Amino acid sequence: MSLLNRRYACKKFKKDQSVKDEELLQILKAGRLAPSSFGMEPWKMLVVDNDKIKSELYPYAWGFHNSFNGNTRLVIILNRINMNYDDPYVMHIMKDVQGLDQDMIKPRLDRFKKFQSEDFNLLDNNRYLSDWTGKQSYIALAFMMMMAAALDIDSCPIEGFNKEKVIEVLVSNKLIDTDHYTVSVMVSFGHKDEDIRPKKRQLISSVVDWIR
Ligand SMILES: Cc1cc2nc3c(=O)[nH]c(=O)nc-3n(C[C@H](O)[C@H](O)[C@H](O)COP(=O)(O)O)c2cc1C
């Protein structure tokens, strides 16, 4: 529990202390270990260390201003689009990452197809598919923020940005392949220059129904 209370959305970061590369790598590795539907890992993390690109993002990312004012490392999480059951990426994950042989791939792919087309009705609209992969990328976001808290590093999740404009900046810098990815969410990591804010949450009884 203490770790869950340790993590909070930091609004003021120190200017004179940064997150080291090896710490950031630990955080990124935690994101990589996040669970995903059928193990498809439908994300990519962009570590933006480049000040010019950060400045270009600034006008379109109001939720990032507090982080920009301190010494933070910015990660933009992308999520896959068009990840239909017949996309070559799906086969790549099953074969090359999960090491499945043809006998195992066939039933798994059938199940994946049924899941996408019937159970979750994801194939009627491209937006459904990309919202589904986007949801999963937030699990990676949570894993990364919790890993940061474990390392005594502060973080701020960032949805305060104009998605279209941020994509434009990434495209103009050749940082995103828009045939396969869109922008999901951002997160900054640094060291707090303020007290941890105590949690304000609804009562557990307001958010949980026990069905016995
Ligand atoms: C998906 C998401 C997007 C958020 N976007 C921003 C943001 O753009 N800027 C910001 O300062 N805080 C942002 N927050 C932080 C929330 O305001 C904060 O998590 C919430 O108030 C609960 O406080 P806590 O995280 O300190 O417990 C975001 C949080 C989440 C989960």
The ligand as a Tripos MOL2 file, in Angstrom:
@<TRIPOS>MOLECULE
LIG
   31    33     1     0     0
SMALL
NO_CHARGES

@<TRIPOS>ATOM
      1 C1         -4.8100    9.2340  -17.9780 C.3       1 LIG1
      2 C2         -4.4080   10.3570  -17.1010 C.ar      1 LIG1
      3 C3         -4.1150   11.5860  -17.6450 C.ar      1 LIG1
      4 C4         -3.6780   12.6400  -16.8480 C.ar      1 LIG1
      5 N1         -3.3020   13.8120  -17.4390 N.ar      1 LIG1
      6 C5         -2.7100   14.7630  -16.6810 C.ar      1 LIG1
      7 C6         -2.1300   15.9010  -17.2890 C.ar      1 LIG1
      8 O1         -2.1520   16.0840  -18.4970 O.2       1 LIG1
      9 N2         -1.5050   16.8070  -16.4930 N.ar      1 LIG1
     10 C7         -1.4300   16.6470  -15.1470 C.ar      1 LIG1
     11 O2         -0.8330   17.4950  -14.4760 O.2       1 LIG1
     12 N3         -1.9890   15.5780  -14.5300 N.ar      1 LIG1
     13 C8         -2.6110   14.6210  -15.2710 C.ar      1 LIG1
     14 N4         -3.1370   13.4990  -14.6550 N.ar      1 LIG1
     15 C9         -3.0420   13.3550  -13.2060 C.3       1 LIG1
     16 C10        -4.4060   13.2690  -12.4740 C.3       1 LIG1
     17 O3         -4.9590   14.5280  -12.3490 O.3       1 LIG1
     18 C11        -4.1710   12.5670  -11.1290 C.3       1 LIG1
     19 O4         -3.6560   11.2910  -11.3630 O.3       1 LIG1
     20 C12        -5.4480   12.4590  -10.3020 C.3       1 LIG1
     21 O5         -5.8990   13.7220   -9.9200 O.3       1 LIG1
     22 C13        -5.2390   11.6230   -9.0430 C.3       1 LIG1
     23 O6         -4.1750   12.0910   -8.2520 O.3       1 LIG1
     24 P1         -2.9000   11.2090   -7.9100 P.3       1 LIG1
     25 O7         -2.3870   10.6410   -9.1970 O.co2     1 LIG1
     26 O8         -1.9410   12.1910   -7.2890 O.co2     1 LIG1
     27 O9         -3.3150   10.1430   -6.9520 O.co2     1 LIG1
     28 C14        -3.5970   12.4490  -15.4430 C.ar      1 LIG1
     29 C15        -3.9140   11.2000  -14.9020 C.ar      1 LIG1
     30 C16        -4.2720   10.1680  -15.7130 C.ar      1 LIG1
     31 C17        -4.5080    8.7990  -15.1260 C.3       1 LIG1
@<TRIPOS>BOND
     1     1     2 1
     2     2     3 ar
     3     2    30 ar
     4     3     4 ar
     5     4     5 ar
     6     4    28 ar
     7     5     6 ar
     8     6     7 ar
     9     6    13 1
    10     7     8 2
    11     7     9 ar
    12     9    10 ar
    13    10    11 2
    14    10    12 ar
    15    12    13 ar
    16    13    14 ar
    17    14    15 1
    18    14    28 ar
    19    15    16 1
    20    16    17 1
    21    16    18 1
    22    18    19 1
    23    18    20 1
    24    20    21 1
    25    20    22 1
    26    22    23 1
    27    23    24 1
    28    24    25 2
    29    24    26 1
    30    24    27 1
    31    28    29 ar
    32    29    30 ar
    33    30    31 1
@<TRIPOS>SUBSTRUCTURE
     1 LIG1         1 GROUP 0 **** ****
